[in-house]
Amino acid sequence: MAAMVELINDGSVTSAKGFAAGGTYAGLKTQGDGVLDLGILLSETPANLAATFSTNKILSPSVVLSRQRAERGVARGVVANSGCANCCVGVQGLADAAELTELAAGHVGVAPEDMLVCSTGMIGVELPMALLRQNVGNVGLSSGGGHDFARSIMTTDTRHKDIAVSVELDGRKVVVGGAAKGVGMIHPNMATMLAFMTTDAAVERSFLQAALSRAVDKSFNMCSVDGDQSTNDTALALANGQAGGDEVVAGTAAAEAFEEALTYVCVSLAKDMVRDGEGAKKLIEVTVEAAATVADARKAAREISTSSLVKAMVHGNDPNWGRIMMALGKSGAEMDESEIDIFVDDIQIVHEGKAIPFHLDSVVSAMASSPDVRFRVSLNIGDASATAWGCDLTEEYVTFNSAYST
C-alpha cells in the first residue's frame, strides 16, 4: 500500500463520517445463528453518487430501478436484501423494488427517490413483500452497523467482506469505506456481486463517477470465480463531504490521492470475493506485463485467471505451464511466442516461449504451501501491464452448484 493510504483497523462501510447502517433477519433466507438478510446503508446528508451496473441483458428490476435513480447523481442511501434476486419475475419485480425503497425510506425518514435498492439470491423468485413490510422497521441504523450491513447482503459467502482506509487530502484526513458480497456467478463486466463504497470526502460528481469506473475496471472487472456474469451486479459510491475541505476535482493531487484510496478499497474487496469463491481453496493472481497495450494486458490476464484448466491445475498444485500458454494464446492479445516469459511464484519456468530447467518439486511446494498462487507473464513487446484475480476449481464448487435450488 502507498504510504499516503492507511488501513483502518476493523473498518467498515460506516467508518466514514456521516454514514449509518444496519441489518436484520426478515425471513428471506433459512434462519440460523446470526443470519441477516435485509440491510440499509444511509448517509446523514445528501451524497454525490456514482454507480456501475451489470451489462447482462437479463437484469433484475432492482438494478433497473437503481440505474434510473442513479442518473440524478445524488442519493441518501440503499436498501439491500439477500436470499432473493428479484429477477425474471415480470413487471411485479419493478413494483416490488419501488415499494421496498418506499418502506426503507419511510423507516429512515427520507424521500423514496433518494433510496436505491439492491437484491441478490435466487433468480425467478418474487420478493416476499409481506415479510419485508413486516421487518424493514427492525433494521436499526448506527455508525457501528457497517459489519451487520455487510452480513445482511451475504448469500453463499462464508464471511462478510468490508474494509476502510484513510487518506490525506490537502492536509485533511478523509475516509473511504466499503462492503461487498459475492462468491459465485462472479465474472463482473460492469460496467451475484454487490459492492458499496462510502467516503466523507467532498468529491465532485463527474470525477467521482470517473474514479469509480476506473477503480471498478481495475478490481471487480478483473476478478472471476466461475466466468458467469450476474443479472444483479451493482457497485455504488457515495460521497457526503462531511470531512469538510474543498471539493475534490479532476486533475489535482487530491483527486489522485482519493482515487488511489478508492481503488485500494475496490481491489481489496474484489480479492476477498475471489478468496471466498464457492469451494475455493486458493486465490490466483495473474499479472501480464510488457504488453503492447493495457487492453491487451487486461484481456490476457483475465483469460488466464478464468481458464478452467488453469484453475484445475492450481487446485492440484500442478505447474503445467502449457495451460497458461494456451489461455494466453486464445486471449486475442498481441504477442510473439518467442518473446514470452512465465513465472510461477517468482520461479521462472519459461523463457522465450520455451521451457527452461527448473526444480519441479520446488515449484510444486511453492504452489502447495501458500493460499495465494501468483503467475507472472511477460510478453516483452511493450510497457503495459494488468493484474487479474481468480480462484481454483474444486470438487466442492461442482457439488454445491449441482443442488443450489434444491
N, C-alpha and C positions, 0 to 999 in steps of 0.2 A: 504494500500500500504506500502511496506517496505520502510524504511527511505531513502535508497540509490536511490530510483526511484522517480522522481518528475514530476508531471503533468505540461505540458506547456500550459499556457492559450491560447485558440484559436489555438491550434496546428493542424497540418495537415501533409499530406504525403510529403510536401515540407519543413517542418521545419528543417530537417537535411541539413547540408551544401552541396552545390553542386547539389541540385535537383531543377528542374523546372517542371511546369505542367500547363495545361490549358484545357479549354473545349469550344465547340461551338455547335450551333444548325445546324444540317446537313439535317434535314427533315425525319429522321427515325422514330420519334415519333410525335404524334399530337402536333402541336405548341401551346404554352401557355406562359404565363408571366414567363420569366426566364428559360424556358425549354432548357436543353442542352442534347445532345445525342452522342457526339463524343469527346474523350479526349486523351491527350498524356501526359505521365509521362516520364521524361528524366533525366539521370544523366549526369553531365557535363563531366565526365571521365568514362572510363570503370569500371564497378562494378561487384564484385563477385555476383553470382546469385544462389539462392536456390528456389525450386518450388515443389509444390504438386498439383496433378490434380484429377479430378473426376475419380472414378473407375466404373462409369456406362459403360455398354457395348456399348451403343449408345453414341457416342462422337461428339461434334461439330468439324468440321475441324479446327476451330480456336484453339481448345485445342490440336489437333493432331500436328499442325504446331508448336505451342509454346512448346509442350513437346519435339519435335525433337530438337529445337534450345536450349532448356534449358540444354540439355546434355553437351553443351560446358562449362557450369558453369560460363559464363560471358555474360553480356549484357549491353546495354546502356539505354534501356527503353521499354515501352509498349504503344501500341495504343489500345484503348478500345472503343467499341460502345455499346450503349443500343438501345432497340427497335427491335432488330433482333438477334436471337441466332446463325444464320448461321449453322443450324443443320438439318440433314435429307434433304439435297439438292443435294446429289450426289457429283461427282468429281468437280463440279463447285465451291463448297464451299472451297476446298483447294486452288484453283486458286485465288478465291476472297480474301481469308485470306492472301495469299502471296502478292497479289497486294496491299492490304491495308497497309501492312508493308512497301512496297516499296514507296508508296505515303507518308506515315508518315516519313520514313527515309529521303526521298528527301527533305521534308519540314524542317526537323531539322538538316540536314547535317551529317547524319551518314550512315553506311552501312546497307542495309536491313536485313542482317543476325543478326545484333545487336539489332533488334527490335522484341519483342514478340507481340502477338495480343490476345485480349480477346473480346468475344461477348456475349451479353445477351439480352433476349427478346423472341419473338415468335419463336417457333420451326416450321420448314417446310417452311420458307420464305428465299429466297436468299438475300444476302446483296445488297442493291441498290447502285451499284458501281458508277453509273453516279452521284448520289448525293454526294457520298464520294469523288470522284475525284474533284468535284466542290468545296467542302467545307473544305477539310482537311487543306488547306492553311490558313484557317481562325482561326485555333487554335493558339492563342497567348500564348506562354510559359513565365512564370515568377516564381520567387521564392515565390511569394504570390498567385500562382494559384492553390494551393492544394485543396481549397474548391470547385473551379469550376470543377476540375477533379473529385472530389467525387460526385458532382451533375451530371456530364455527364454520369456516369455509373448507375444511378438510373433507375429502371423500375417502379414497383408498390410501391417502397419505398415512404414514406411520408416526409422523411427528409434525408439529406446527413449524412454520418457516417464517421468521421475521428477523429484522436487523435494524439498527440505526447507527448513523455516523454523524460526526460534527465536522465542520469545515469553516475556516475563517474567510469572510468576505469583507474586504475594505476595513479590516480591523474589528469586525463584529462576528461573533461566533453564531452560526446557524446550524440547524439540524436537518438531516434528511433521513426519514424512516421508511420502512417498507414491510409488507407482508405478502405472501404468495402461497398458492396451493397448486398441486398438480404432480402426478406421478405416473399416469397412464394417459393414452391418447395425447401424447406430448410430442409435437413436432411443429412448434409455432411458426406461422407465416403471417405475422400481423402487420399486421401492418407493417381433457377438461381441465385450461390453465387460466388462473386469475392472479393478477398482481396489482397491488395498491401502494403507491408511493406518496409520502407527505413531506412537506417542508414548511418551516416557519419563515423562510426567506421570502422577500418580496421579489417575485420573478415576473417579468413582462410576459404577457400571454403567448405571443408568437414565438418568442425564444423558448419558453417552456415546452411548447409543442415540438419545436425542432430538436431540443435537447432530449426529450423523451423518445422521439422517433429514432434518433441516433443511438441512444442507450439501449433501446429495445433491439435494434439491429445487431448490436454487439453482444447481446446477452440472451434474451429469450428466443430470438430468431436464430441463435447459434447453438441451441440445446435441443436434444431429442432423446426420447426414451424408446419409442416404437415406430416412429415415422408416420403416425396418424395425426391429422390436424383436427382439433376440436371445433365443434359448432359454437362454442361459447367463449373462446379466448378473448380476454379483455385485460388491458393494462391502463391504469389511471394514475395521474399525478395531480395532487392538489397543493397549491402554494398560497398560504393565507397571509404572509407578510408580518406575522406577529413578533418576529425577532427585531423588527424595525430596520432602519437603514434605507439607503437608496434602492430603487428598483433595479434588479439585475437585468441588463440588456445585452444583446449580442455584441461581440467584438470587444469585450472588456476582460480584464484579468479576473474580475468577479465571476463573469459568465464561464470562463474556462474552469475556475475552481469549483463552481457549483456543478457544472456538467460532469466533472471528474467524480464528485461525490455521488451524484445520481447514478452514473454508470457503475460505480463500485457497488452500490446497493443492488442494482439490477443484476449484475454479474453474480454476486453472492447468492441472491435468491434463485437464479437460474441453475447454478451449480448445486444448490441444496435440493432443488426439484429432481435433478438427474441422479444425485446420490441416493435419493429415496425412491427412485423408479421402481415400479412394481416388480418384485422379485430380484432387484439388482443387488449385487454384491460389490461391484467396483464402478468407480467413475472413470470414464475415458476422456482424456484431454488431448485434442489433436491440434497442433499448430502447423500451419503451412506457411513457409517463409520464402523469401526471394522469388515471389511470383511476379508475373508481368503486371497484374492489376489487383486491387483489393477485391474486386468482384470475383476474379479467378481464385484468389486465395480462399475466399468465403465458400465458393462452390466446392472446391476440393476438400476443405476441412470438413464441411458438412457431409459430403459424400462418404468420406472415410468413417466419420463418427456414427453414421446411421446404417452402415453396411451390416446386414445380419451375420455375414461370415466373419467380419472383423469383431463384432460383438460376441459371437460364439468363441472365437479364438481367444479373446480376453478372458472369458469365463473359464476356459481351460488352461490358461497361462501358457499358451502355445505361440511362440514368436514366428508365426507363419507369415513372413513379410510379403509374400506373393499376394495375399488378400488385400493388404494395404495398397500395393501397386495396382491391383485390379480396380479397386474402388477409385483410386486416383485417376486412372485412365478413363473411366466412364463418366467422370465429372464434367467433362467438356472444357476444362481449363486448358489454357495453352501450356505446353510442356515439351521438353526434349528428353526422351528416355535416358540418353547418355549423360545427362546432367543431374539426375535425381539422386539425392542422398536421403537415407532414412535412419532415424534414431529411435530406439525404444528405451525410455527412462535414461536418456543421455548416453546409451551404449550404441555406437554406430554399427549397423548391420548391413547397410547397403551404401555403396559409393559408385557414382557414375552409372547408376542403373543396374549394377551387378552386386551379388553377394560378396562380402569380404569376410575373412576369417574372424569368428567371434566365439567366445566360450558359451555354448548353448546352455549349460547348467546355470551360468551366471545370469543370463537374461531371463530364464525361467524363474529363478529365485527372485530376481528383482520384480517381476510381474506378480509373483505369488505373495510377496511379503508386504505389499502396500495396498491400501484400499483405492489408491489412485494409480492409473497406468497412463503414462504420457508418451504420445507419439509425436515426433517432430520430423517433418518432411520439408526438405529444402529443394526447391525447383531450380534454383541457381540461374534464373533468367531475368530477374528484376529485383525490386526492392520492396514489394508489397507483402503484407502478412495478415493473417487472421487466425483466430482460435475458435474451435467448436468443442462442445461437450456432449458426451453420450454415456451410456452405461452398458454393462454386459447383458447378454441374453441368457436367461436361466430357465431351468425347468419350471420354476415357481411362476414365472410370468405366464407361460402357456397354461399351466394348471389353473391359475387364478382367473384368467380371462376366458377359459373354456366354460366357466359356470358363473359369469358375472351377474346375470339376471336371475339365476335360479338357486 
